[in-house]
Amino acid sequence: MAENNSWWQENSPCQHKFIHFDTIKSTESSIYQIGWKRVDRFYCEKCLDYKDKVQKEWSRDKPEWY
Ligand SMILES: [Zn+2]
């Protein structure tokens, strides 16, 4: 039965309803600047598909979105 588990995803187009799941923040440093990286992960509560929204910026100051 396991090989048939994906039939419902392929045969029923999902009207994705993405909800926010997690936010992962990280930074890396160079001599002059800081690399601010924020990943917001969303998943669809209907089909459990997920997508990541990635924002990254090199700046000395913390960006507004971080
Ligand atoms: Zn979906």
PDB file of the backbone (N, CA, C, O) and the ligand in Angstrom, with CONECT records:
HET     ZN  A 101       1
ATOM      1  N   MET A   1       0.827  -1.219   0.000  1.00  0.00           N
ATOM      2  CA  MET A   1       0.000   0.000   0.000  1.00  0.00           C
ATOM      3  C   MET A   1       0.859   1.267   0.000  1.00  0.00           C
ATOM      4  O   MET A   1       0.417   2.314  -0.472  1.00  0.00           O
ATOM      5  N   ALA A   2       2.060   1.178   0.516  1.00  0.00           N
ATOM      6  CA  ALA A   2       2.858   2.384   0.703  1.00  0.00           C
ATOM      7  C   ALA A   2       3.116   3.131  -0.601  1.00  0.00           C
ATOM      8  O   ALA A   2       3.172   4.360  -0.620  1.00  0.00           O
ATOM      9  N   GLU A   3       3.272   2.378  -1.692  1.00  0.00           N
ATOM     10  CA  GLU A   3       3.598   3.049  -2.948  1.00  0.00           C
ATOM     11  C   GLU A   3       2.431   3.862  -3.507  1.00  0.00           C
ATOM     12  O   GLU A   3       2.612   4.619  -4.460  1.00  0.00           O
ATOM     13  N   ASN A   4       1.255   3.719  -2.938  1.00  0.00           N
ATOM     14  CA  ASN A   4       0.090   4.454  -3.427  1.00  0.00           C
ATOM     15  C   ASN A   4      -0.237   5.688  -2.574  1.00  0.00           C
ATOM     16  O   ASN A   4      -1.271   6.325  -2.768  1.00  0.00           O
ATOM     17  N   ASN A   5       0.638   6.013  -1.645  1.00  0.00           N
ATOM     18  CA  ASN A   5       0.319   7.094  -0.711  1.00  0.00           C
ATOM     19  C   ASN A   5       0.231   8.471  -1.350  1.00  0.00           C
ATOM     20  O   ASN A   5      -0.370   9.380  -0.777  1.00  0.00           O
ATOM     21  N   SER A   6       0.820   8.636  -2.527  1.00  0.00           N
ATOM     22  CA  SER A   6       0.862   9.982  -3.099  1.00  0.00           C
ATOM     23  C   SER A   6      -0.269  10.223  -4.091  1.00  0.00           C
ATOM     24  O   SER A   6      -0.334  11.301  -4.682  1.00  0.00           O
ATOM     25  N   TRP A   7      -1.139   9.282  -4.287  1.00  0.00           N
ATOM     26  CA  TRP A   7      -2.176   9.450  -5.319  1.00  0.00           C
ATOM     27  C   TRP A   7      -3.041  10.680  -5.065  1.00  0.00           C
ATOM     28  O   TRP A   7      -3.431  11.361  -6.012  1.00  0.00           O
ATOM     29  N   TRP A   8      -3.350  10.976  -3.796  1.00  0.00           N
ATOM     30  CA  TRP A   8      -4.257  12.083  -3.490  1.00  0.00           C
ATOM     31  C   TRP A   8      -3.627  13.439  -3.781  1.00  0.00           C
ATOM     32  O   TRP A   8      -4.329  14.401  -4.095  1.00  0.00           O
ATOM     33  N   GLN A   9      -2.290  13.516  -3.674  1.00  0.00           N
ATOM     34  CA  GLN A   9      -1.627  14.773  -4.003  1.00  0.00           C
ATOM     35  C   GLN A   9      -1.595  15.004  -5.505  1.00  0.00           C
ATOM     36  O   GLN A   9      -1.794  16.123  -5.979  1.00  0.00           O
ATOM     37  N   GLU A  10      -1.346  13.948  -6.238  1.00  0.00           N
ATOM     38  CA  GLU A  10      -1.185  14.108  -7.680  1.00  0.00           C
ATOM     39  C   GLU A  10      -2.524  14.297  -8.370  1.00  0.00           C
ATOM     40  O   GLU A  10      -2.603  14.996  -9.380  1.00  0.00           O
ATOM     41  N   ASN A  11      -3.572  13.690  -7.847  1.00  0.00           N
ATOM     42  CA  ASN A  11      -4.863  13.738  -8.522  1.00  0.00           C
ATOM     43  C   ASN A  11      -5.779  14.856  -8.041  1.00  0.00           C
ATOM     44  O   ASN A  11      -6.752  15.181  -8.720  1.00  0.00           O
ATOM     45  N   SER A  12      -5.492  15.450  -6.886  1.00  0.00           N
ATOM     46  CA  SER A  12      -6.321  16.544  -6.402  1.00  0.00           C
ATOM     47  C   SER A  12      -5.496  17.805  -6.272  1.00  0.00           C
ATOM     48  O   SER A  12      -4.687  17.921  -5.352  1.00  0.00           O
ATOM     49  N   PRO A  13      -5.684  18.736  -7.160  1.00  0.00           N
ATOM     50  CA  PRO A  13      -4.939  20.004  -7.045  1.00  0.00           C
ATOM     51  C   PRO A  13      -5.276  20.665  -5.718  1.00  0.00           C
ATOM     52  O   PRO A  13      -6.445  20.867  -5.391  1.00  0.00           O
ATOM     53  N   CYS A  14      -4.264  20.991  -4.978  1.00  0.00           N
ATOM     54  CA  CYS A  14      -4.495  21.548  -3.646  1.00  0.00           C
ATOM     55  C   CYS A  14      -4.602  23.061  -3.716  1.00  0.00           C
ATOM     56  O   CYS A  14      -3.761  23.717  -4.331  1.00  0.00           O
ATOM     57  N   GLN A  15      -5.619  23.613  -3.097  1.00  0.00           N
ATOM     58  CA  GLN A  15      -5.685  25.061  -2.897  1.00  0.00           C
ATOM     59  C   GLN A  15      -4.868  25.332  -1.644  1.00  0.00           C
ATOM     60  O   GLN A  15      -5.392  25.403  -0.533  1.00  0.00           O
ATOM     61  N   HIS A  16      -3.563  25.481  -1.862  1.00  0.00           N
ATOM     62  CA  HIS A  16      -2.664  25.549  -0.711  1.00  0.00           C
ATOM     63  C   HIS A  16      -3.098  26.604   0.292  1.00  0.00           C
ATOM     64  O   HIS A  16      -3.454  27.727  -0.064  1.00  0.00           O
ATOM     65  N   LYS A  17      -3.057  26.211   1.542  1.00  0.00           N
ATOM     66  CA  LYS A  17      -3.263  27.183   2.613  1.00  0.00           C
ATOM     67  C   LYS A  17      -2.031  27.129   3.506  1.00  0.00           C
ATOM     68  O   LYS A  17      -1.940  26.320   4.430  1.00  0.00           O
ATOM     69  N   PHE A  18      -1.087  28.014   3.201  1.00  0.00           N
ATOM     70  CA  PHE A  18       0.180  27.988   3.920  1.00  0.00           C
ATOM     71  C   PHE A  18       0.059  28.703   5.258  1.00  0.00           C
ATOM     72  O   PHE A  18      -0.466  29.813   5.340  1.00  0.00           O
ATOM     73  N   ILE A  19       0.544  28.059   6.287  1.00  0.00           N
ATOM     74  CA  ILE A  19       0.591  28.694   7.596  1.00  0.00           C
ATOM     75  C   ILE A  19       2.032  28.707   8.080  1.00  0.00           C
ATOM     76  O   ILE A  19       2.830  27.831   7.745  1.00  0.00           O
ATOM     77  N   HIS A  20       2.339  29.709   8.867  1.00  0.00           N
ATOM     78  CA  HIS A  20       3.713  29.881   9.329  1.00  0.00           C
ATOM     79  C   HIS A  20       4.082  28.769  10.301  1.00  0.00           C
ATOM     80  O   HIS A  20       3.335  28.458  11.229  1.00  0.00           O
ATOM     81  N   PHE A  21       5.235  28.183  10.072  1.00  0.00           N
ATOM     82  CA  PHE A  21       5.643  27.053  10.888  1.00  0.00           C
ATOM     83  C   PHE A  21       6.859  27.364  11.745  1.00  0.00           C
ATOM     84  O   PHE A  21       6.895  27.017  12.925  1.00  0.00           O
ATOM     85  N   ASP A  22       7.844  28.010  11.162  1.00  0.00           N
ATOM     86  CA  ASP A  22       9.080  28.210  11.912  1.00  0.00           C
ATOM     87  C   ASP A  22       9.868  29.366  11.307  1.00  0.00           C
ATOM     88  O   ASP A  22       9.730  29.681  10.124  1.00  0.00           O
ATOM     89  N   THR A  23      10.689  29.987  12.133  1.00  0.00           N
ATOM     90  CA  THR A  23      11.604  31.014  11.667  1.00  0.00           C
ATOM     91  C   THR A  23      12.999  30.660  12.148  1.00  0.00           C
ATOM     92  O   THR A  23      13.226  30.453  13.340  1.00  0.00           O
ATOM     93  N   ILE A  24      13.924  30.592  11.212  1.00  0.00           N
ATOM     94  CA  ILE A  24      15.304  30.264  11.561  1.00  0.00           C
ATOM     95  C   ILE A  24      16.172  31.464  11.225  1.00  0.00           C
ATOM     96  O   ILE A  24      16.247  31.894  10.074  1.00  0.00           O
ATOM     97  N   LYS A  25      16.821  31.993  12.241  1.00  0.00           N
ATOM     98  CA  LYS A  25      17.683  33.150  12.033  1.00  0.00           C
ATOM     99  C   LYS A  25      19.131  32.757  12.239  1.00  0.00           C
ATOM    100  O   LYS A  25      19.459  31.994  13.147  1.00  0.00           O
ATOM    101  N   SER A  26      19.988  33.286  11.390  1.00  0.00           N
ATOM    102  CA  SER A  26      21.407  33.024  11.568  1.00  0.00           C
ATOM    103  C   SER A  26      22.200  34.211  11.046  1.00  0.00           C
ATOM    104  O   SER A  26      21.715  35.001  10.236  1.00  0.00           O
ATOM    105  N   THR A  27      23.417  34.315  11.524  1.00  0.00           N
ATOM    106  CA  THR A  27      24.280  35.389  11.046  1.00  0.00           C
ATOM    107  C   THR A  27      25.659  34.831  10.749  1.00  0.00           C
ATOM    108  O   THR A  27      26.084  33.837  11.338  1.00  0.00           O
ATOM    109  N   GLU A  28      26.349  35.484   9.831  1.00  0.00           N
ATOM    110  CA  GLU A  28      27.757  35.182   9.622  1.00  0.00           C
ATOM    111  C   GLU A  28      28.492  36.514   9.545  1.00  0.00           C
ATOM    112  O   GLU A  28      27.917  37.530   9.156  1.00  0.00           O
ATOM    113  N   SER A  29      29.741  36.498   9.913  1.00  0.00           N
ATOM    114  CA  SER A  29      30.476  37.751  10.000  1.00  0.00           C
ATOM    115  C   SER A  29      31.661  37.774   9.048  1.00  0.00           C
ATOM    116  O   SER A  29      32.360  36.778   8.861  1.00  0.00           O
ATOM    117  N   SER A  30      31.859  38.928   8.463  1.00  0.00           N
ATOM    118  CA  SER A  30      33.126  39.180   7.797  1.00  0.00           C
ATOM    119  C   SER A  30      33.793  40.319   8.567  1.00  0.00           C
ATOM    120  O   SER A  30      33.290  40.750   9.605  1.00  0.00           O
ATOM    121  N   ILE A  31      34.892  40.790   8.072  1.00  0.00           N
ATOM    122  CA  ILE A  31      35.602  41.842   8.800  1.00  0.00           C
ATOM    123  C   ILE A  31      34.761  43.110   8.872  1.00  0.00           C
ATOM    124  O   ILE A  31      34.726  43.794   9.895  1.00  0.00           O
ATOM    125  N   TYR A  32      34.076  43.414   7.755  1.00  0.00           N
ATOM    126  CA  TYR A  32      33.392  44.702   7.680  1.00  0.00           C
ATOM    127  C   TYR A  32      31.892  44.629   7.914  1.00  0.00           C
ATOM    128  O   TYR A  32      31.278  45.596   8.366  1.00  0.00           O
ATOM    129  N   GLN A  33      31.303  43.474   7.604  1.00  0.00           N
ATOM    130  CA  GLN A  33      29.855  43.435   7.613  1.00  0.00           C
ATOM    131  C   GLN A  33      29.347  42.159   8.257  1.00  0.00           C
ATOM    132  O   GLN A  33      30.101  41.223   8.523  1.00  0.00           O
ATOM    133  N   ILE A  34      28.056  42.151   8.496  1.00  0.00           N
ATOM    134  CA  ILE A  34      27.399  40.969   9.046  1.00  0.00           C
ATOM    135  C   ILE A  34      26.383  40.468   8.027  1.00  0.00           C
ATOM    136  O   ILE A  34      25.615  41.250   7.468  1.00  0.00           O
ATOM    137  N   GLY A  35      26.386  39.180   7.795  1.00  0.00           N
ATOM    138  CA  GLY A  35      25.399  38.586   6.904  1.00  0.00           C
ATOM    139  C   GLY A  35      24.201  38.115   7.704  1.00  0.00           C
ATOM    140  O   GLY A  35      24.286  37.157   8.472  1.00  0.00           O
ATOM    141  N   TRP A  36      23.075  38.809   7.514  1.00  0.00           N
ATOM    142  CA  TRP A  36      21.854  38.484   8.258  1.00  0.00           C
ATOM    143  C   TRP A  36      21.003  37.575   7.398  1.00  0.00           C
ATOM    144  O   TRP A  36      20.677  37.904   6.257  1.00  0.00           O
ATOM    145  N   LYS A  37      20.653  36.449   7.943  1.00  0.00           N
ATOM    146  CA  LYS A  37      19.846  35.522   7.172  1.00  0.00           C
ATOM    147  C   LYS A  37      18.651  35.071   7.994  1.00  0.00           C
ATOM    148  O   LYS A  37      18.779  34.654   9.145  1.00  0.00           O
ATOM    149  N   ARG A  38      17.484  35.168   7.366  1.00  0.00           N
ATOM    150  CA  ARG A  38      16.262  34.740   8.038  1.00  0.00           C
ATOM    151  C   ARG A  38      15.475  33.843   7.093  1.00  0.00           C
ATOM    152  O   ARG A  38      15.201  34.219   5.954  1.00  0.00           O
ATOM    153  N   VAL A  39      15.119  32.673   7.564  1.00  0.00           N
ATOM    154  CA  VAL A  39      14.318  31.743   6.783  1.00  0.00           C
ATOM    155  C   VAL A  39      12.978  31.546   7.482  1.00  0.00           C
ATOM    156  O   VAL A  39      12.923  31.073   8.617  1.00  0.00           O
ATOM    157  N   ASP A  40      11.909  31.909   6.797  1.00  0.00           N
ATOM    158  CA  ASP A  40      10.561  31.640   7.314  1.00  0.00           C
ATOM    159  C   ASP A  40      10.013  30.430   6.584  1.00  0.00           C
ATOM    160  O   ASP A  40       9.921  30.416   5.357  1.00  0.00           O
ATOM    161  N   ARG A  41       9.660  29.441   7.333  1.00  0.00           N
ATOM    162  CA  ARG A  41       9.137  28.214   6.732  1.00  0.00           C
ATOM    163  C   ARG A  41       7.613  28.167   6.902  1.00  0.00           C
ATOM    164  O   ARG A  41       7.082  28.382   7.992  1.00  0.00           O
ATOM    165  N   PHE A  42       6.945  27.884   5.808  1.00  0.00           N
ATOM    166  CA  PHE A  42       5.490  27.751   5.818  1.00  0.00           C
ATOM    167  C   PHE A  42       5.140  26.360   5.335  1.00  0.00           C
ATOM    168  O   PHE A  42       5.827  25.806   4.476  1.00  0.00           O
ATOM    169  N   TYR A  43       4.075  25.792   5.879  1.00  0.00           N
ATOM    170  CA  TYR A  43       3.603  24.546   5.298  1.00  0.00           C
ATOM    171  C   TYR A  43       2.102  24.594   5.084  1.00  0.00           C
ATOM    172  O   TYR A  43       1.373  25.301   5.780  1.00  0.00           O
ATOM    173  N   CYS A  44       1.668  23.831   4.113  1.00  0.00           N
ATOM    174  CA  CYS A  44       0.261  23.799   3.763  1.00  0.00           C
ATOM    175  C   CYS A  44      -0.449  22.838   4.704  1.00  0.00           C
ATOM    176  O   CYS A  44      -0.089  21.665   4.803  1.00  0.00           O
ATOM    177  N   GLU A  45      -1.456  23.349   5.391  1.00  0.00           N
ATOM    178  CA  GLU A  45      -2.139  22.501   6.360  1.00  0.00           C
ATOM    179  C   GLU A  45      -3.016  21.448   5.692  1.00  0.00           C
ATOM    180  O   GLU A  45      -3.519  20.540   6.354  1.00  0.00           O
ATOM    181  N   LYS A  46      -3.194  21.573   4.391  1.00  0.00           N
ATOM    182  CA  LYS A  46      -4.016  20.597   3.683  1.00  0.00           C
ATOM    183  C   LYS A  46      -3.199  19.427   3.147  1.00  0.00           C
ATOM    184  O   LYS A  46      -3.576  18.267   3.315  1.00  0.00           O
ATOM    185  N   CYS A  47      -2.081  19.739   2.504  1.00  0.00           N
ATOM    186  CA  CYS A  47      -1.318  18.663   1.872  1.00  0.00           C
ATOM    187  C   CYS A  47       0.076  18.512   2.472  1.00  0.00           C
ATOM    188  O   CYS A  47       0.825  17.618   2.080  1.00  0.00           O
ATOM    189  N   LEU A  48       0.433  19.389   3.430  1.00  0.00           N
ATOM    190  CA  LEU A  48       1.716  19.336   4.135  1.00  0.00           C
ATOM    191  C   LEU A  48       2.914  19.630   3.244  1.00  0.00           C
ATOM    192  O   LEU A  48       4.055  19.352   3.614  1.00  0.00           O
ATOM    193  N   ASP A  49       2.654  20.189   2.078  1.00  0.00           N
ATOM    194  CA  ASP A  49       3.748  20.713   1.271  1.00  0.00           C
ATOM    195  C   ASP A  49       4.320  21.921   2.015  1.00  0.00           C
ATOM    196  O   ASP A  49       3.613  22.550   2.803  1.00  0.00           O
ATOM    197  N   TYR A  50       5.573  22.248   1.777  1.00  0.00           N
ATOM    198  CA  TYR A  50       6.121  23.398   2.460  1.00  0.00           C
ATOM    199  C   TYR A  50       6.959  24.246   1.526  1.00  0.00           C
ATOM    200  O   TYR A  50       7.410  23.789   0.476  1.00  0.00           O
ATOM    201  N   LYS A  51       7.157  25.495   1.930  1.00  0.00           N
ATOM    202  CA  LYS A  51       8.032  26.376   1.178  1.00  0.00           C
ATOM    203  C   LYS A  51       8.782  27.264   2.142  1.00  0.00           C
ATOM    204  O   LYS A  51       8.318  27.539   3.248  1.00  0.00           O
ATOM    205  N   ASP A  52       9.952  27.709   1.708  1.00  0.00           N
ATOM    206  CA  ASP A  52      10.785  28.579   2.520  1.00  0.00           C
ATOM    207  C   ASP A  52      10.864  29.961   1.893  1.00  0.00           C
ATOM    208  O   ASP A  52      11.047  30.100   0.683  1.00  0.00           O
ATOM    209  N   LYS A  53      10.726  30.969   2.720  1.00  0.00           N
ATOM    210  CA  LYS A  53      10.978  32.334   2.277  1.00  0.00           C
ATOM    211  C   LYS A  53      12.315  32.756   2.878  1.00  0.00           C
ATOM    212  O   LYS A  53      12.451  32.851   4.097  1.00  0.00           O
ATOM    213  N   VAL A  54      13.297  33.007   2.022  1.00  0.00           N
ATOM    214  CA  VAL A  54      14.644  33.293   2.492  1.00  0.00           C
ATOM    215  C   VAL A  54      14.972  34.760   2.237  1.00  0.00           C
ATOM    216  O   VAL A  54      14.811  35.270   1.128  1.00  0.00           O
ATOM    217  N   GLN A  55      15.429  35.413   3.277  1.00  0.00           N
ATOM    218  CA  GLN A  55      15.886  36.791   3.143  1.00  0.00           C
ATOM    219  C   GLN A  55      17.321  36.857   3.638  1.00  0.00           C
ATOM    220  O   GLN A  55      17.650  36.323   4.697  1.00  0.00           O
ATOM    221  N   LYS A  56      18.169  37.516   2.862  1.00  0.00           N
ATOM    222  CA  LYS A  56      19.555  37.646   3.295  1.00  0.00           C
ATOM    223  C   LYS A  56      20.095  38.997   2.871  1.00  0.00           C
ATOM    224  O   LYS A  56      19.823  39.483   1.773  1.00  0.00           O
ATOM    225  N   GLU A  57      20.862  39.587   3.761  1.00  0.00           N
ATOM    226  CA  GLU A  57      21.403  40.910   3.471  1.00  0.00           C
ATOM    227  C   GLU A  57      22.707  41.083   4.234  1.00  0.00           C
ATOM    228  O   GLU A  57      22.826  40.722   5.405  1.00  0.00           O
ATOM    229  N   TRP A  58      23.681  41.648   3.527  1.00  0.00           N
ATOM    230  CA  TRP A  58      24.928  41.997   4.195  1.00  0.00           C
ATOM    231  C   TRP A  58      24.852  43.452   4.634  1.00  0.00           C
ATOM    232  O   TRP A  58      24.635  44.350   3.819  1.00  0.00           O
ATOM    233  N   SER A  59      25.033  43.673   5.929  1.00  0.00           N
ATOM    234  CA  SER A  59      24.915  45.031   6.445  1.00  0.00           C
ATOM    235  C   SER A  59      25.567  45.094   7.819  1.00  0.00           C
ATOM    236  O   SER A  59      25.638  44.098   8.539  1.00  0.00           O
ATOM    237  N   ARG A  60      26.033  46.264   8.159  1.00  0.00           N
ATOM    238  CA  ARG A  60      26.572  46.411   9.509  1.00  0.00           C
ATOM    239  C   ARG A  60      25.459  46.480  10.542  1.00  0.00           C
ATOM    240  O   ARG A  60      25.633  46.064  11.687  1.00  0.00           O
ATOM    241  N   ASP A  61      24.331  47.003  10.132  1.00  0.00           N
ATOM    242  CA  ASP A  61      23.202  47.173  11.053  1.00  0.00           C
ATOM    243  C   ASP A  61      22.152  46.103  10.796  1.00  0.00           C
ATOM    244  O   ASP A  61      22.012  45.598   9.682  1.00  0.00           O
ATOM    245  N   LYS A  62      21.424  45.771  11.844  1.00  0.00           N
ATOM    246  CA  LYS A  62      20.387  44.749  11.727  1.00  0.00           C
ATOM    247  C   LYS A  62      19.253  45.257  10.837  1.00  0.00           C
ATOM    248  O   LYS A  62      18.687  46.317  11.104  1.00  0.00           O
ATOM    249  N   PRO A  63      18.915  44.510   9.778  1.00  0.00           N
ATOM    250  CA  PRO A  63      17.821  44.939   8.903  1.00  0.00           C
ATOM    251  C   PRO A  63      16.482  44.906   9.624  1.00  0.00           C
ATOM    252  O   PRO A  63      16.319  44.201  10.619  1.00  0.00           O
ATOM    253  N   GLU A  64      15.525  45.674   9.114  1.00  0.00           N
ATOM    254  CA  GLU A  64      14.209  45.742   9.749  1.00  0.00           C
ATOM    255  C   GLU A  64      13.503  44.390   9.778  1.00  0.00           C
ATOM    256  O   GLU A  64      12.773  44.083  10.721  1.00  0.00           O
ATOM    257  N   TRP A  65      13.724  43.591   8.746  1.00  0.00           N
ATOM    258  CA  TRP A  65      12.982  42.324   8.630  1.00  0.00           C
ATOM    259  C   TRP A  65      13.579  41.235   9.494  1.00  0.00           C
ATOM    260  O   TRP A  65      12.993  40.161   9.626  1.00  0.00           O
ATOM    261  N   TYR A  66      14.751  41.495  10.092  1.00  0.00           N
ATOM    262  CA  TYR A  66      15.395  40.418  10.833  1.00  0.00           C
ATOM    263  C   TYR A  66      14.786  40.281  12.225  1.00  0.00           C
ATOM    264  O   TYR A  66      15.204  39.421  13.000  1.00  0.00           O
TER     265      TYR A  66
HETATM  266 ZN    ZN A 101      -1.522  22.192  -0.249  1.00  0.00          ZN2+
END
